[in-house]
Amino acid sequence: NAHNFPLDLASIEAQYTNG
């Protein structure tokens, strides 16, 4: 997942809040 476009905000946010 390239963190450059808000396309996978759900996935990115999930990864960031994976803890």
mmJSON file of the N, C-alpha and C atoms, coordinates in Angstrom:
{"data_MODEL":{"atom_site":{
"group_PDB":["ATOM","ATOM","ATOM","ATOM","ATOM","ATOM","ATOM","ATOM","ATOM","ATOM","ATOM","ATOM","ATOM","ATOM","ATOM","ATOM","ATOM","ATOM","ATOM","ATOM","ATOM","ATOM","ATOM","ATOM","ATOM","ATOM","ATOM","ATOM","ATOM","ATOM","ATOM","ATOM","ATOM","ATOM","ATOM","ATOM","ATOM","ATOM","ATOM","ATOM","ATOM","ATOM","ATOM","ATOM","ATOM","ATOM","ATOM","ATOM","ATOM","ATOM","ATOM","ATOM","ATOM","ATOM","ATOM","ATOM","ATOM"],
"id":[1,2,3,4,5,6,7,8,9,10,11,12,13,14,15,16,17,18,19,20,21,22,23,24,25,26,27,28,29,30,31,32,33,34,35,36,37,38,39,40,41,42,43,44,45,46,47,48,49,50,51,52,53,54,55,56,57],
"type_symbol":["N","C","C","N","C","C","N","C","C","N","C","C","N","C","C","N","C","C","N","C","C","N","C","C","N","C","C","N","C","C","N","C","C","N","C","C","N","C","C","N","C","C","N","C","C","N","C","C","N","C","C","N","C","C","N","C","C"],
"label_atom_id":["N","CA","C","N","CA","C","N","CA","C","N","CA","C","N","CA","C","N","CA","C","N","CA","C","N","CA","C","N","CA","C","N","CA","C","N","CA","C","N","CA","C","N","CA","C","N","CA","C","N","CA","C","N","CA","C","N","CA","C","N","CA","C","N","CA","C"],
"label_alt_id":[null,null,null,null,null,null,null,null,null,null,null,null,null,null,null,null,null,null,null,null,null,null,null,null,null,null,null,null,null,null,null,null,null,null,null,null,null,null,null,null,null,null,null,null,null,null,null,null,null,null,null,null,null,null,null,null,null],
"label_comp_id":["ASN","ASN","ASN","ALA","ALA","ALA","HIS","HIS","HIS","ASN","ASN","ASN","PHE","PHE","PHE","PRO","PRO","PRO","LEU","LEU","LEU","ASP","ASP","ASP","LEU","LEU","LEU","ALA","ALA","ALA","SER","SER","SER","ILE","ILE","ILE","GLU","GLU","GLU","ALA","ALA","ALA","GLN","GLN","GLN","TYR","TYR","TYR","THR","THR","THR","ASN","ASN","ASN","GLY","GLY","GLY"],
"label_asym_id":["A","A","A","A","A","A","A","A","A","A","A","A","A","A","A","A","A","A","A","A","A","A","A","A","A","A","A","A","A","A","A","A","A","A","A","A","A","A","A","A","A","A","A","A","A","A","A","A","A","A","A","A","A","A","A","A","A"],
"label_entity_id":["1","1","1","1","1","1","1","1","1","1","1","1","1","1","1","1","1","1","1","1","1","1","1","1","1","1","1","1","1","1","1","1","1","1","1","1","1","1","1","1","1","1","1","1","1","1","1","1","1","1","1","1","1","1","1","1","1"],
"label_seq_id":[1,1,1,2,2,2,3,3,3,4,4,4,5,5,5,6,6,6,7,7,7,8,8,8,9,9,9,10,10,10,11,11,11,12,12,12,13,13,13,14,14,14,15,15,15,16,16,16,17,17,17,18,18,18,19,19,19],
"pdbx_PDB_ins_code":[null,null,null,null,null,null,null,null,null,null,null,null,null,null,null,null,null,null,null,null,null,null,null,null,null,null,null,null,null,null,null,null,null,null,null,null,null,null,null,null,null,null,null,null,null,null,null,null,null,null,null,null,null,null,null,null,null],
"Cartn_x":[0.841,0.0,0.87,0.828,1.609,0.875,1.503,0.855,1.013,0.362,0.451,-0.916,-1.883,-3.24,-4.233,-5.225,-6.233,-7.206,-6.678,-7.551,-7.762,-6.692,-6.795,-6.711,-7.446,-7.415,-7.784,-8.757,-9.184,-8.019,-7.366,-6.258,-5.098,-4.781,-3.67,-3.955,-5.161,-5.515,-5.471,-5.943,-5.934,-4.497,-3.592,-2.195,-1.572,-1.914,-1.361,-1.867,-3.137,-3.731,-3.796,-2.72,-2.688,-2.394,-1.887,-1.528,-2.739],
"Cartn_y":[-1.209,0.0,1.251,1.978,3.213,4.33,4.871,5.911,7.259,7.393,8.659,9.144,8.236,8.628,8.072,8.874,8.455,7.438,6.452,5.432,4.301,3.977,2.887,3.458,4.54,5.166,4.152,3.329,2.323,1.401,0.888,-0.046,0.66,1.863,2.613,2.905,3.398,3.715,2.464,1.36,0.093,-0.307,-0.104,-0.464,0.445,1.742,2.683,2.359,1.97,1.638,0.126,-0.53,-1.992,-2.444,-1.506,-1.846,-1.855],
"Cartn_z":[0.0,0.0,0.0,-1.084,-1.171,-0.433,0.601,1.387,0.69,-0.453,-1.176,-1.614,-1.685,-2.063,-1.056,-0.696,0.288,-0.283,-0.973,-1.57,-0.579,0.155,1.134,2.543,2.757,4.076,5.148,4.854,5.824,6.151,5.108,5.306,6.001,5.526,6.118,7.581,7.834,9.212,10.062,9.509,10.227,10.557,9.586,9.802,10.863,10.794,11.768,13.169,13.237,14.535,14.689,14.297,14.361,15.79,16.615,17.964,18.866],
"occupancy":[1.0,1.0,1.0,1.0,1.0,1.0,1.0,1.0,1.0,1.0,1.0,1.0,1.0,1.0,1.0,1.0,1.0,1.0,1.0,1.0,1.0,1.0,1.0,1.0,1.0,1.0,1.0,1.0,1.0,1.0,1.0,1.0,1.0,1.0,1.0,1.0,1.0,1.0,1.0,1.0,1.0,1.0,1.0,1.0,1.0,1.0,1.0,1.0,1.0,1.0,1.0,1.0,1.0,1.0,1.0,1.0,1.0],
"B_iso_or_equiv":[0.0,0.0,0.0,0.0,0.0,0.0,0.0,0.0,0.0,0.0,0.0,0.0,0.0,0.0,0.0,0.0,0.0,0.0,0.0,0.0,0.0,0.0,0.0,0.0,0.0,0.0,0.0,0.0,0.0,0.0,0.0,0.0,0.0,0.0,0.0,0.0,0.0,0.0,0.0,0.0,0.0,0.0,0.0,0.0,0.0,0.0,0.0,0.0,0.0,0.0,0.0,0.0,0.0,0.0,0.0,0.0,0.0],
"pdbx_formal_charge":[null,null,null,null,null,null,null,null,null,null,null,null,null,null,null,null,null,null,null,null,null,null,null,null,null,null,null,null,null,null,null,null,null,null,null,null,null,null,null,null,null,null,null,null,null,null,null,null,null,null,null,null,null,null,null,null,null],
"auth_seq_id":[1,1,1,2,2,2,3,3,3,4,4,4,5,5,5,6,6,6,7,7,7,8,8,8,9,9,9,10,10,10,11,11,11,12,12,12,13,13,13,14,14,14,15,15,15,16,16,16,17,17,17,18,18,18,19,19,19],
"auth_comp_id":["ASN","ASN","ASN","ALA","ALA","ALA","HIS","HIS","HIS","ASN","ASN","ASN","PHE","PHE","PHE","PRO","PRO","PRO","LEU","LEU","LEU","ASP","ASP","ASP","LEU","LEU","LEU","ALA","ALA","ALA","SER","SER","SER","ILE","ILE","ILE","GLU","GLU","GLU","ALA","ALA","ALA","GLN","GLN","GLN","TYR","TYR","TYR","THR","THR","THR","ASN","ASN","ASN","GLY","GLY","GLY"],
"auth_asym_id":["A","A","A","A","A","A","A","A","A","A","A","A","A","A","A","A","A","A","A","A","A","A","A","A","A","A","A","A","A","A","A","A","A","A","A","A","A","A","A","A","A","A","A","A","A","A","A","A","A","A","A","A","A","A","A","A","A"],
"auth_atom_id":["N","CA","C","N","CA","C","N","CA","C","N","CA","C","N","CA","C","N","CA","C","N","CA","C","N","CA","C","N","CA","C","N","CA","C","N","CA","C","N","CA","C","N","CA","C","N","CA","C","N","CA","C","N","CA","C","N","CA","C","N","CA","C","N","CA","C"],
"pdbx_PDB_model_num":[1,1,1,1,1,1,1,1,1,1,1,1,1,1,1,1,1,1,1,1,1,1,1,1,1,1,1,1,1,1,1,1,1,1,1,1,1,1,1,1,1,1,1,1,1,1,1,1,1,1,1,1,1,1,1,1,1]
}}}
